[in-house]
Amino acid sequence: MLGEWPSKFEGTTLDQQKILGYFIEEAQEHLETLERGILDLGKVVQDSEQVNEMFRAAHSIKGGAAMLGYTSIQKTAHRLEDAFKVLKEHQLPVDQKLESLFLNGYDVLQDLVEKLQSPAGLQPEEADSIVDGAAYQFEELQNYLNYLLNQGSATATSTQTMAAKSTSTGTFNESDVPEEIKVLLHKMLQLFKQEPSATSREKLQEYCTRLGRLAPKQENWQHLLSLSKQAIANPLHSYRTLAPVVLKDLKQGYDCFVLAKPGNIRVSDGLKQLASSQVAQVLIPADPAAAASVLMKVFNDSQLRQLIKNLSAAR
């Protein structure tokens, strides 16, 4: 079996580069199909053609990856294909948990394709690590599909009724919602560790949107996520500045859900400032040595000299 190609361009002929480019372009189109379908899964499952379209999208990515030797992408797409096959062959109720599990699987596939088109390409060890790390997510998805299959029509109807009631009243499943929040916060943390880019900022905002869907009627939670998205969208704010504020507020929101007190969710002054500010913000530690280290990373020599001058004049 062919291994992962080490780079987008390294060691490939011009024809291979073109083929790779075609594959990435088609994979992105299929990923868009999958994302749209999963985000509206409750309606999609009622239309057999739409379910088939999602199945074919996963199948196409799997086939293209297999042809080019990207075994990690092939395996991941195959797992999603198997899950969509269950939806093709059976009428199942779609609840928040099932949608989240499908989204988790989609995120893994999208991550692999994004790394494939990066300058460094999809490195074999990194690809294997991603696939191995996501194995439990696909196992959980398959187990939950099997659970729904085994419930029978009576339980399926009951599940649909409960899901509808949850959406209309804004209540939440105390065991599922905090767990889903924790998973998404972990993914946001990983993105914040990367260099800022338009793509990663969009992904962070998408995660905020998904967090909002977990408790759509909790106004405090929605307000917190709205301000988080505004702060993240501002390209003037570095991840070094955003991460400690945004993640702290979201973590405190998570704690409120764990305690079943979402009404206690609050937005910090720091996040409010980041969301409304039109200029770059810098968090300065209280420790002088740490503060100096931060300032030296943020400002150039000329700016540092001006800062010292201003501080001296203010004393």
Contacts in CASP RR format, 6 or more apart in sequence:
PFRMAT RR
TARGET T0000
AUTHOR 0000-0000-0000
METHOD contacts of the structure
MODEL  1
MLGEWPSKFEGTTLDQQKILGYFIEEAQEHLETLERGILDLGKVVQDSEQ
VNEMFRAAHSIKGGAAMLGYTSIQKTAHRLEDAFKVLKEHQLPVDQKLES
LFLNGYDVLQDLVEKLQSPAGLQPEEADSIVDGAAYQFEELQNYLNYLLN
QGSATATSTQTMAAKSTSTGTFNESDVPEEIKVLLHKMLQLFKQEPSATS
REKLQEYCTRLGRLAPKQENWQHLLSLSKQAIANPLHSYRTLAPVVLKDL
KQGYDCFVLAKPGNIRVSDGLKQLASSQVAQVLIPADPAAAASVLMKVFN
DSQLRQLIKNLSAAR
1 69 0 8 1.000
1 71 0 8 1.000
2 68 0 8 1.000
2 69 0 8 1.000
2 71 0 8 1.000
3 69 0 8 1.000
3 70 0 8 1.000
3 71 0 8 1.000
3 124 0 8 1.000
4 69 0 8 1.000
4 70 0 8 1.000
4 71 0 8 1.000
4 72 0 8 1.000
4 122 0 8 1.000
4 123 0 8 1.000
4 124 0 8 1.000
4 127 0 8 1.000
5 12 0 8 1.000
5 20 0 8 1.000
5 68 0 8 1.000
5 69 0 8 1.000
5 70 0 8 1.000
5 121 0 8 1.000
5 122 0 8 1.000
6 121 0 8 1.000
6 123 0 8 1.000
6 124 0 8 1.000
7 119 0 8 1.000
7 120 0 8 1.000
7 121 0 8 1.000
8 17 0 8 1.000
8 20 0 8 1.000
8 116 0 8 1.000
8 117 0 8 1.000
8 118 0 8 1.000
8 119 0 8 1.000
8 120 0 8 1.000
8 121 0 8 1.000
9 17 0 8 1.000
12 20 0 8 1.000
19 68 0 8 1.000
20 68 0 8 1.000
23 64 0 8 1.000
23 65 0 8 1.000
23 68 0 8 1.000
24 113 0 8 1.000
24 116 0 8 1.000
24 117 0 8 1.000
26 60 0 8 1.000
26 61 0 8 1.000
27 61 0 8 1.000
27 64 0 8 1.000
27 65 0 8 1.000
27 73 0 8 1.000
27 113 0 8 1.000
28 113 0 8 1.000
30 57 0 8 1.000
30 58 0 8 1.000
30 60 0 8 1.000
30 61 0 8 1.000
31 57 0 8 1.000
31 61 0 8 1.000
31 106 0 8 1.000
31 109 0 8 1.000
31 110 0 8 1.000
31 113 0 8 1.000
33 53 0 8 1.000
33 54 0 8 1.000
33 57 0 8 1.000
34 54 0 8 1.000
34 57 0 8 1.000
34 58 0 8 1.000
34 80 0 8 1.000
34 106 0 8 1.000
34 109 0 8 1.000
35 106 0 8 1.000
35 110 0 8 1.000
37 44 0 8 1.000
37 50 0 8 1.000
37 54 0 8 1.000
38 44 0 8 1.000
38 54 0 8 1.000
38 99 0 8 1.000
38 102 0 8 1.000
38 103 0 8 1.000
38 106 0 8 1.000
39 99 0 8 1.000
39 103 0 8 1.000
41 94 0 8 1.000
41 98 0 8 1.000
41 99 0 8 1.000
41 102 0 8 1.000
42 94 0 8 1.000
42 99 0 8 1.000
44 50 0 8 1.000
44 51 0 8 1.000
44 54 0 8 1.000
45 51 0 8 1.000
45 87 0 8 1.000
45 91 0 8 1.000
45 92 0 8 1.000
45 94 0 8 1.000
48 88 0 8 1.000
51 84 0 8 1.000
51 87 0 8 1.000
51 88 0 8 1.000
52 88 0 8 1.000
54 84 0 8 1.000
54 87 0 8 1.000
55 81 0 8 1.000
55 84 0 8 1.000
55 85 0 8 1.000
55 87 0 8 1.000
55 88 0 8 1.000
58 77 0 8 1.000
58 78 0 8 1.000
58 80 0 8 1.000
58 81 0 8 1.000
58 84 0 8 1.000
58 109 0 8 1.000
59 77 0 8 1.000
59 81 0 8 1.000
61 73 0 8 1.000
61 77 0 8 1.000
61 109 0 8 1.000
61 113 0 8 1.000
62 73 0 8 1.000
62 74 0 8 1.000
62 77 0 8 1.000
62 78 0 8 1.000
62 81 0 8 1.000
63 74 0 8 1.000
63 77 0 8 1.000
64 70 0 8 1.000
64 74 0 8 1.000
65 71 0 8 1.000
65 73 0 8 1.000
65 74 0 8 1.000
65 77 0 8 1.000
66 74 0 8 1.000
70 112 0 8 1.000
70 116 0 8 1.000
70 122 0 8 1.000
70 127 0 8 1.000
71 127 0 8 1.000
72 112 0 8 1.000
72 122 0 8 1.000
72 127 0 8 1.000
72 128 0 8 1.000
72 130 0 8 1.000
72 131 0 8 1.000
73 109 0 8 1.000
73 112 0 8 1.000
73 113 0 8 1.000
73 116 0 8 1.000
73 122 0 8 1.000
73 127 0 8 1.000
75 131 0 8 1.000
76 105 0 8 1.000
76 108 0 8 1.000
76 109 0 8 1.000
76 112 0 8 1.000
76 131 0 8 1.000
76 134 0 8 1.000
76 138 0 8 1.000
77 109 0 8 1.000
79 105 0 8 1.000
79 138 0 8 1.000
79 141 0 8 1.000
79 142 0 8 1.000
80 102 0 8 1.000
80 105 0 8 1.000
80 106 0 8 1.000
80 109 0 8 1.000
82 142 0 8 1.000
83 102 0 8 1.000
83 138 0 8 1.000
83 141 0 8 1.000
83 142 0 8 1.000
83 145 0 8 1.000
86 92 0 8 1.000
86 145 0 8 1.000
86 149 0 8 1.000
90 149 0 8 1.000
91 156 0 8 1.000
92 98 0 8 1.000
92 145 0 8 1.000
92 148 0 8 1.000
92 149 0 8 1.000
92 156 0 8 1.000
93 148 0 8 1.000
93 156 0 8 1.000
93 157 0 8 1.000
93 159 0 8 1.000
93 160 0 8 1.000
93 163 0 8 1.000
94 163 0 8 1.000
95 159 0 8 1.000
95 160 0 8 1.000
95 162 0 8 1.000
95 163 0 8 1.000
96 163 0 8 1.000
96 166 0 8 1.000
96 173 0 8 1.000
96 176 0 8 1.000
96 180 0 8 1.000
96 213 0 8 1.000
96 214 0 8 1.000
97 144 0 8 1.000
97 173 0 8 1.000
97 176 0 8 1.000
97 180 0 8 1.000
98 144 0 8 1.000
98 145 0 8 1.000
98 148 0 8 1.000
100 176 0 8 1.000
100 180 0 8 1.000
100 183 0 8 1.000
100 210 0 8 1.000
100 214 0 8 1.000
101 137 0 8 1.000
101 140 0 8 1.000
101 141 0 8 1.000
101 144 0 8 1.000
102 141 0 8 1.000
103 210 0 8 1.000
104 134 0 8 1.000
104 137 0 8 1.000
104 141 0 8 1.000
104 183 0 8 1.000
105 134 0 8 1.000
105 137 0 8 1.000
105 138 0 8 1.000
105 141 0 8 1.000
107 187 0 8 1.000
108 130 0 8 1.000
108 131 0 8 1.000
108 134 0 8 1.000
108 137 0 8 1.000
108 138 0 8 1.000
111 130 0 8 1.000
112 122 0 8 1.000
112 127 0 8 1.000
112 130 0 8 1.000
112 131 0 8 1.000
114 199 0 8 1.000
115 121 0 8 1.000
115 122 0 8 1.000
115 123 0 8 1.000
115 126 0 8 1.000
115 127 0 8 1.000
115 130 0 8 1.000
116 122 0 8 1.000
148 156 0 8 1.000
148 159 0 8 1.000
151 159 0 8 1.000
165 171 0 8 1.000
166 172 0 8 1.000
166 173 0 8 1.000
167 216 0 8 1.000
169 217 0 8 1.000
170 215 0 8 1.000
170 216 0 8 1.000
170 217 0 8 1.000
170 218 0 8 1.000
171 217 0 8 1.000
172 214 0 8 1.000
172 215 0 8 1.000
172 218 0 8 1.000
172 257 0 8 1.000
172 262 0 8 1.000
174 257 0 8 1.000
174 260 0 8 1.000
177 214 0 8 1.000
177 215 0 8 1.000
177 257 0 8 1.000
178 254 0 8 1.000
178 257 0 8 1.000
178 258 0 8 1.000
180 214 0 8 1.000
181 211 0 8 1.000
181 214 0 8 1.000
181 250 0 8 1.000
181 253 0 8 1.000
181 254 0 8 1.000
181 257 0 8 1.000
182 254 0 8 1.000
184 207 0 8 1.000
184 210 0 8 1.000
184 211 0 8 1.000
185 247 0 8 1.000
185 250 0 8 1.000
185 251 0 8 1.000
185 254 0 8 1.000
187 207 0 8 1.000
188 204 0 8 1.000
188 207 0 8 1.000
188 246 0 8 1.000
188 247 0 8 1.000
188 250 0 8 1.000
189 243 0 8 1.000
189 247 0 8 1.000
191 200 0 8 1.000
191 203 0 8 1.000
191 204 0 8 1.000
191 207 0 8 1.000
192 204 0 8 1.000
192 239 0 8 1.000
192 242 0 8 1.000
192 243 0 8 1.000
192 246 0 8 1.000
192 247 0 8 1.000
193 239 0 8 1.000
194 200 0 8 1.000
194 239 0 8 1.000
195 239 0 8 1.000
196 235 0 8 1.000
196 238 0 8 1.000
196 239 0 8 1.000
198 235 0 8 1.000
201 232 0 8 1.000
201 233 0 8 1.000
201 235 0 8 1.000
204 232 0 8 1.000
205 229 0 8 1.000
205 232 0 8 1.000
205 233 0 8 1.000
208 225 0 8 1.000
208 228 0 8 1.000
208 229 0 8 1.000
208 232 0 8 1.000
209 225 0 8 1.000
209 229 0 8 1.000
211 221 0 8 1.000
211 225 0 8 1.000
211 250 0 8 1.000
212 221 0 8 1.000
212 222 0 8 1.000
212 225 0 8 1.000
215 221 0 8 1.000
215 222 0 8 1.000
215 257 0 8 1.000
215 262 0 8 1.000
216 222 0 8 1.000
218 262 0 8 1.000
218 263 0 8 1.000
218 265 0 8 1.000
220 262 0 8 1.000
220 263 0 8 1.000
220 264 0 8 1.000
220 265 0 8 1.000
220 266 0 8 1.000
221 253 0 8 1.000
221 262 0 8 1.000
221 265 0 8 1.000
223 267 0 8 1.000
224 249 0 8 1.000
224 250 0 8 1.000
224 253 0 8 1.000
224 265 0 8 1.000
224 266 0 8 1.000
224 267 0 8 1.000
224 271 0 8 1.000
225 250 0 8 1.000
227 267 0 8 1.000
227 271 0 8 1.000
227 272 0 8 1.000
227 274 0 8 1.000
227 275 0 8 1.000
228 246 0 8 1.000
228 249 0 8 1.000
228 250 0 8 1.000
228 271 0 8 1.000
228 275 0 8 1.000
230 274 0 8 1.000
230 275 0 8 1.000
230 276 0 8 1.000
231 237 0 8 1.000
231 242 0 8 1.000
231 245 0 8 1.000
231 246 0 8 1.000
231 271 0 8 1.000
231 274 0 8 1.000
231 275 0 8 1.000
232 242 0 8 1.000
232 246 0 8 1.000
234 274 0 8 1.000
234 277 0 8 1.000
234 278 0 8 1.000
236 277 0 8 1.000
236 278 0 8 1.000
236 279 0 8 1.000
236 280 0 8 1.000
236 281 0 8 1.000
237 274 0 8 1.000
237 277 0 8 1.000
237 280 0 8 1.000
237 281 0 8 1.000
238 280 0 8 1.000
238 298 0 8 1.000
240 283 0 8 1.000
240 294 0 8 1.000
241 274 0 8 1.000
241 280 0 8 1.000
241 281 0 8 1.000
241 282 0 8 1.000
241 283 0 8 1.000
242 274 0 8 1.000
244 283 0 8 1.000
245 268 0 8 1.000
245 270 0 8 1.000
245 271 0 8 1.000
245 274 0 8 1.000
245 283 0 8 1.000
246 271 0 8 1.000
246 274 0 8 1.000
248 268 0 8 1.000
249 266 0 8 1.000
249 267 0 8 1.000
249 268 0 8 1.000
249 271 0 8 1.000
252 265 0 8 1.000
252 266 0 8 1.000
253 262 0 8 1.000
253 265 0 8 1.000
256 262 0 8 1.000
256 263 0 8 1.000
256 264 0 8 1.000
256 265 0 8 1.000
273 281 0 8 1.000
274 281 0 8 1.000
282 294 0 8 1.000
282 295 0 8 1.000
282 298 0 8 1.000
283 294 0 8 1.000
284 291 0 8 1.000
284 294 0 8 1.000
284 295 0 8 1.000
285 291 0 8 1.000
285 294 0 8 1.000
295 304 0 8 1.000
295 307 0 8 1.000
296 304 0 8 1.000
299 307 0 8 1.000
END
